[in-house]
């Protein structure tokens, strides 16, 4: 009882609640967590990583994550974590993440910080694969693409941690849709939508952090990170045209936001888990 009270105090009424109506026979509850930014640093880690770790509160982020996990296990059917579980690749971070992700109730997809080494390397798709080699392939789960059917809903996770989606991921998404279950898509970076774009632009002082941004509308943001690949554009167009995709869950932006994509599909961006925020979604 005392532990439960502590967890509730830590969360401090920061759980946002939403309902998605898709005609399920039995309600299904999700807890959406994102951006936990665990920042454990070991003695053998580099000075840059140690310096960065001092700017994070590893104790609080761990306590928040464990409080969120306890809440989700008690109140929800499944927990979806949309990346940046760890803040950087250190041995203690990787070990903790691997143990955390052994829980069968947790679905996970990678964020950009799952590949961050604090070494000044350019963060792009090549950086992703180099980082994976450094941590012996990953965190013990598929960080690139994942899916699971729970309560008649297909939860599909796609790694867009560097704001791009590859053709192989799109093909696999289409295969999941063909199974005939309603799909909840979850990713780290949110999909482009004009209201969210404006909010992100203001919050991040002009830096762009969305997947599939329409560069004809926003040519001022053209750069290697922002300009979508052809496969990313095709993925975006598919998501906003496929009626079986019922909602999109994302994080990455460090603020909460709810808005509809061009076809009316709702996208839920959840605020930082390391500050106690989470989103409880009831699907009916």
C-alpha positions as CSV (number, residue, x, y, z in Angstrom):
1,X,0.0,0.0,0.0
2,X,2.8,2.4,0.9
3,X,4.6,1.7,-2.4
4,X,1.3,2.3,-4.4
5,X,0.9,5.6,-2.6
6,X,4.5,6.6,-3.5
7,X,3.9,5.7,-7.1
8,X,0.8,7.9,-7.2
9,X,2.7,10.8,-5.6
10,X,5.4,10.4,-8.2
11,X,2.9,10.5,-11.1
12,X,1.2,13.5,-9.5
13,X,-1.9,13.4,-11.7
14,X,0.2,13.5,-14.9
15,X,-1.6,10.7,-16.6
16,X,-3.7,12.0,-19.5
17,X,-6.7,9.9,-20.4
18,X,-8.3,9.4,-23.8
19,X,-10.8,7.1,-25.5
20,X,-10.7,5.7,-29.0
21,X,-13.9,4.2,-30.3
22,X,-13.4,1.5,-32.9
23,X,-16.2,-0.8,-32.0
24,X,-14.4,-3.4,-29.8
25,X,-16.6,-6.0,-28.0
26,X,-14.5,-5.6,-24.9
27,X,-12.7,-2.4,-23.8
28,X,-8.9,-2.5,-24.0
29,X,-6.6,-0.2,-22.0
30,X,-3.1,1.0,-23.0
31,X,-0.6,3.0,-21.0
32,X,1.6,5.0,-23.4
33,X,5.0,6.0,-22.0
34,X,7.8,7.7,-23.9
35,X,11.1,9.5,-23.4
36,X,12.2,8.1,-20.1
37,X,15.9,9.1,-20.7
38,X,17.5,6.8,-18.2
39,X,21.0,8.1,-17.8
40,X,23.1,5.6,-15.8
41,X,26.8,6.1,-16.3
42,X,29.6,3.6,-15.6
43,X,33.2,4.2,-14.5
44,X,34.5,3.2,-17.9
45,X,32.3,5.5,-19.9
46,X,33.8,8.5,-21.6
47,X,34.1,11.9,-20.1
48,X,31.5,13.3,-22.5
49,X,29.0,10.8,-21.4
50,X,29.8,11.4,-17.7
51,X,29.4,15.1,-18.2
52,X,26.1,14.7,-19.9
53,X,24.9,12.3,-17.2
54,X,25.4,14.9,-14.6
55,X,22.8,17.1,-16.3
56,X,20.2,14.4,-16.0
57,X,18.5,13.1,-12.9
58,X,18.9,9.3,-13.2
59,X,17.3,8.6,-9.8
60,X,14.1,10.5,-10.6
61,X,13.8,9.2,-14.2
62,X,14.2,5.6,-12.9
63,X,11.6,6.2,-10.1
64,X,9.2,7.7,-12.6
65,X,9.6,4.8,-15.0
66,X,9.0,2.3,-12.3
67,X,5.9,4.2,-11.0
68,X,4.5,4.3,-14.6
69,X,5.2,0.6,-15.0
70,X,3.5,-0.3,-11.7
71,X,0.5,1.8,-12.7
72,X,0.3,0.2,-16.2
73,X,0.6,-3.3,-14.9
74,X,-2.2,-2.7,-12.4
75,X,-4.6,-0.7,-14.5
76,X,-3.9,-1.5,-18.2
77,X,-3.8,-4.4,-20.6
78,X,-0.6,-3.4,-22.3
79,X,2.1,-0.8,-22.0
80,X,3.5,0.8,-25.1
81,X,6.9,2.6,-24.8
82,X,7.8,4.8,-27.9
83,X,11.5,5.2,-27.4
84,X,14.2,7.1,-25.7
85,X,14.0,4.6,-22.8
86,X,17.7,5.3,-22.4
87,X,19.4,8.6,-22.8
88,X,22.7,7.2,-24.3
89,X,24.5,3.9,-24.8
90,X,26.3,3.1,-21.6
91,X,26.7,-0.4,-20.2
92,X,24.4,0.2,-17.1
93,X,21.8,1.8,-19.4
94,X,21.8,-1.1,-21.8
95,X,21.7,-3.7,-19.0
96,X,18.8,-2.0,-17.3
97,X,16.9,-1.6,-20.6
98,X,17.3,-5.2,-21.5
99,X,16.0,-6.3,-18.2
100,X,13.1,-3.8,-18.3
101,X,12.0,-5.0,-21.8
102,X,11.8,-8.7,-20.8
103,X,8.4,-7.9,-19.4
104,X,5.8,-9.4,-21.7
105,X,3.3,-6.6,-21.0
106,X,5.6,-4.0,-22.6
107,X,5.8,-3.2,-26.3
108,X,8.7,-1.1,-27.4
109,X,10.1,0.7,-30.4
110,X,13.4,2.6,-30.6
111,X,14.0,6.3,-30.3
112,X,17.1,8.3,-31.4
113,X,18.6,8.1,-27.9
114,X,18.8,4.4,-28.1
115,X,21.6,5.0,-30.6
116,X,23.3,8.0,-29.0
117,X,26.9,7.6,-28.0
118,X,27.7,11.1,-26.8
119,X,30.7,11.2,-29.2
120,X,29.7,13.9,-31.5
121,X,28.9,11.5,-34.4
122,X,26.4,12.7,-37.0
123,X,23.0,11.2,-36.0
124,X,21.6,9.5,-39.1
125,X,20.7,6.1,-40.4
126,X,24.4,5.1,-40.7
127,X,24.9,6.2,-37.1
128,X,22.0,3.9,-36.1
129,X,23.7,0.8,-37.5
130,X,27.1,1.6,-36.0
131,X,25.5,2.0,-32.6
132,X,23.7,-1.3,-32.9
133,X,27.0,-3.0,-33.5
134,X,28.3,-1.3,-30.4
135,X,25.6,-2.8,-28.2
136,X,25.7,-6.2,-29.8
137,X,22.7,-5.8,-31.9
138,X,20.2,-4.1,-29.6
139,X,18.3,-4.3,-26.3
140,X,17.0,-7.9,-26.6
141,X,13.8,-6.9,-28.6
142,X,13.2,-5.9,-32.2
143,X,13.9,-2.2,-32.2
144,X,13.2,-1.7,-36.0
145,X,9.7,-3.2,-36.4
146,X,7.4,-5.0,-34.0
147,X,3.8,-6.1,-33.9
148,X,1.4,-7.8,-31.5
149,X,-2.3,-8.5,-31.5
150,X,-3.9,-7.8,-28.1
151,X,-7.7,-7.9,-27.5
152,X,-8.5,-7.8,-31.2
153,X,-6.2,-4.8,-31.9
154,X,-2.9,-5.0,-33.8
155,X,-0.2,-2.8,-32.2
156,X,2.5,-2.1,-34.9
157,X,5.7,-0.3,-34.0
158,X,8.0,1.3,-36.5
159,X,11.4,2.8,-35.8
160,X,11.5,6.3,-37.3
161,X,14.0,7.5,-34.8
162,X,15.8,9.6,-37.5
163,X,12.6,10.8,-39.1
164,X,12.7,8.3,-41.9
165,X,10.9,5.1,-42.7
166,X,12.4,2.5,-45.1
167,X,10.6,0.5,-47.8
168,X,11.0,-2.7,-45.9
169,X,9.1,-1.2,-42.9
170,X,6.3,0.0,-45.2
171,X,6.0,-3.5,-46.7
172,X,5.8,-5.1,-43.3
173,X,3.2,-2.5,-42.2
174,X,1.0,-3.4,-45.2
175,X,1.3,-7.1,-44.4
176,X,0.1,-6.4,-40.8
177,X,-2.9,-4.4,-42.1
178,X,-3.8,-7.3,-44.4
179,X,-4.4,-9.4,-41.3
180,X,-7.7,-7.6,-40.9
181,X,-7.4,-6.2,-37.3
182,X,-7.7,-2.5,-36.5
183,X,-4.1,-1.1,-36.2
184,X,-2.7,1.2,-33.5
185,X,0.6,2.5,-35.0
186,X,3.3,3.6,-32.6
187,X,6.6,5.3,-33.4
188,X,9.1,7.6,-31.7
189,X,8.8,10.7,-33.9
190,X,5.3,11.9,-34.7
191,X,3.9,12.3,-38.2
192,X,3.7,15.7,-39.8
193,X,0.5,17.6,-39.2
194,X,0.2,21.4,-39.6
195,X,-0.9,22.3,-36.0
196,X,1.7,20.0,-34.5
197,X,4.3,21.4,-36.8
198,X,3.7,24.9,-35.6
199,X,3.8,23.9,-32.0
200,X,7.0,21.9,-32.5
201,X,8.6,24.8,-34.4
202,X,7.8,27.2,-31.5
203,X,8.8,24.8,-28.7
204,X,12.1,23.8,-30.4
205,X,13.0,27.3,-31.7
206,X,12.8,26.4,-35.4
207,X,14.3,22.9,-35.3
208,X,12.2,20.2,-37.0
209,X,11.4,16.9,-35.4
210,X,8.5,15.4,-37.4
211,X,8.4,12.5,-39.9
212,X,7.0,13.1,-43.4
213,X,7.1,16.9,-43.3
214,X,5.7,18.4,-46.5
215,X,8.8,20.2,-47.8
216,X,6.9,22.0,-50.5
217,X,5.0,23.9,-47.8
218,X,8.1,24.3,-45.6
219,X,11.2,24.7,-47.8
220,X,12.9,26.7,-45.1
221,X,13.5,23.4,-43.2
222,X,15.1,21.4,-46.0
223,X,18.2,19.7,-44.7
224,X,19.5,16.2,-44.4
225,X,17.5,15.4,-41.3
226,X,14.2,16.9,-42.4
227,X,13.8,16.1,-46.1
228,X,11.8,12.8,-46.3
229,X,13.1,9.9,-48.3
230,X,10.8,8.7,-51.1
231,X,10.0,5.7,-48.9
232,X,9.1,8.0,-46.0
233,X,6.7,10.0,-48.2
234,X,5.1,6.7,-49.4
235,X,4.8,5.6,-45.8
236,X,3.2,8.9,-44.8
237,X,0.7,8.8,-47.7
238,X,-0.2,5.2,-46.9
239,X,-0.8,5.9,-43.2
240,X,-3.1,8.9,-43.9
241,X,-5.1,6.9,-46.5
242,X,-5.4,3.5,-44.7
243,X,-8.7,3.3,-42.8
244,X,-7.5,0.2,-40.8
245,X,-5.0,2.5,-39.0
246,X,-7.1,3.9,-36.2
247,X,-4.6,6.0,-34.2
248,X,-0.9,6.9,-34.0
249,X,1.1,7.1,-30.7
250,X,4.4,9.0,-30.6
251,X,6.7,11.0,-28.3
252,X,10.0,12.6,-29.0
253,X,8.9,16.2,-28.8
254,X,8.9,16.5,-24.9
255,X,5.4,18.0,-24.8
256,X,1.9,16.5,-25.1
257,X,-0.3,17.1,-28.1
258,X,-3.4,15.7,-29.7
259,X,-4.5,16.4,-33.2
260,X,-5.9,14.6,-36.3
261,X,-3.9,13.7,-39.4
262,X,-5.2,14.9,-42.8
263,X,-7.6,11.9,-43.0
264,X,-9.0,12.4,-39.5
265,X,-6.9,9.7,-37.8
266,X,-6.0,10.9,-34.3
267,X,-2.3,11.2,-33.3
268,X,-1.4,11.3,-29.7
269,X,2.0,12.7,-28.7
270,X,2.8,12.0,-25.1
271,X,5.0,14.1,-22.8
272,X,8.2,13.0,-21.1
273,X,8.1,9.9,-19.0
274,X,11.1,11.1,-17.0
275,X,8.9,13.9,-15.6
276,X,6.1,11.5,-14.7
277,X,3.9,12.0,-17.8
278,X,2.0,9.1,-19.4
279,X,-1.2,8.6,-21.4
280,X,-3.9,6.0,-20.6
281,X,-6.0,5.2,-23.7
282,X,-9.2,3.2,-23.5
283,X,-10.1,1.5,-26.8
284,X,-13.8,0.7,-27.1
